[in-house]
């Protein structure tokens, strides 16, 4: 199993539910969800949540916008099964979309926390995933990551240069981009629209 997938599987086996499964505090998860929810009025929208974990973004969106057609994708089978059991009104799939693809399109594709763990070629992975997300949206994508402009780095975490990511979005995705740098701690949120 992929080391990052194994990390989240272990967190799930240890915690069972809650933000700790995704390496978040309750406050941190809520704050990031609130920020990503600023992308647009998502009432009635088809939303894909890549790296959805337990699907905790679904009830947040439903509370804020009412009916949202939510689909989540994650790579950890146990977590996907738990998400299906917890949120039967949503759809969940277990797959690596960069390897197997996905045939549907959505109004918005959201990515929260996927780019936080250190991996080989982490920024290249991020760019490939953003390309996939933008190819599968009709209106826009929203994602977050940790800025490289920090005072302290944890060797297990991945940091990305916001200038490089903004340039990638402008050059490869769209000119309709907004970047919110250090909106909380060392976080960056980006919205890219068609």
Secondary structure in CASP SS format (residue, H / E / C, confidence):
PFRMAT SS
TARGET T0000
AUTHOR 0000-0000-0000
METHOD secondary structure of the structure
MODEL  1
X C 1.00
X C 1.00
X H 1.00
X H 1.00
X H 1.00
X H 1.00
X H 1.00
X H 1.00
X H 1.00
X H 1.00
X H 1.00
X H 1.00
X H 1.00
X H 1.00
X H 1.00
X C 1.00
X C 1.00
X C 1.00
X H 1.00
X H 1.00
X H 1.00
X H 1.00
X C 1.00
X C 1.00
X C 1.00
X H 1.00
X H 1.00
X H 1.00
X H 1.00
X H 1.00
X H 1.00
X H 1.00
X H 1.00
X H 1.00
X H 1.00
X H 1.00
X H 1.00
X H 1.00
X H 1.00
X C 1.00
X C 1.00
X C 1.00
X C 1.00
X C 1.00
X C 1.00
X E 1.00
X E 1.00
X E 1.00
X E 1.00
X E 1.00
X C 1.00
X C 1.00
X C 1.00
X C 1.00
X C 1.00
X H 1.00
X H 1.00
X H 1.00
X H 1.00
X H 1.00
X H 1.00
X H 1.00
X H 1.00
X H 1.00
X H 1.00
X C 1.00
X C 1.00
X C 1.00
X E 1.00
X E 1.00
X E 1.00
X E 1.00
X E 1.00
X E 1.00
X C 1.00
X C 1.00
X H 1.00
X H 1.00
X H 1.00
X H 1.00
X H 1.00
X H 1.00
X H 1.00
X H 1.00
X H 1.00
X H 1.00
X C 1.00
X C 1.00
X C 1.00
X C 1.00
X E 1.00
X E 1.00
X E 1.00
X E 1.00
X C 1.00
X C 1.00
X H 1.00
X H 1.00
X H 1.00
X H 1.00
X C 1.00
X C 1.00
X C 1.00
X C 1.00
X C 1.00
X E 1.00
X E 1.00
X E 1.00
X E 1.00
X E 1.00
X E 1.00
X C 1.00
X C 1.00
X C 1.00
X C 1.00
X C 1.00
X E 1.00
X C 1.00
X C 1.00
X C 1.00
X C 1.00
X H 1.00
X H 1.00
X H 1.00
X H 1.00
X H 1.00
X H 1.00
X H 1.00
X H 1.00
X H 1.00
X H 1.00
X H 1.00
X H 1.00
X H 1.00
X H 1.00
X C 1.00
X E 1.00
X E 1.00
X E 1.00
X E 1.00
X E 1.00
X E 1.00
X E 1.00
X E 1.00
X E 1.00
X E 1.00
X E 1.00
X C 1.00
X C 1.00
X C 1.00
X C 1.00
X C 1.00
X C 1.00
X C 1.00
X C 1.00
X C 1.00
X E 1.00
X C 1.00
X C 1.00
X E 1.00
X C 1.00
X H 1.00
X H 1.00
X H 1.00
X H 1.00
X H 1.00
X H 1.00
X H 1.00
X H 1.00
X H 1.00
X H 1.00
X H 1.00
X H 1.00
X C 1.00
X C 1.00
X E 1.00
X E 1.00
X E 1.00
X E 1.00
X E 1.00
X E 1.00
X C 1.00
X C 1.00
X C 1.00
X C 1.00
X C 1.00
X E 1.00
X E 1.00
X E 1.00
X E 1.00
X E 1.00
X E 1.00
X E 1.00
X C 1.00
END
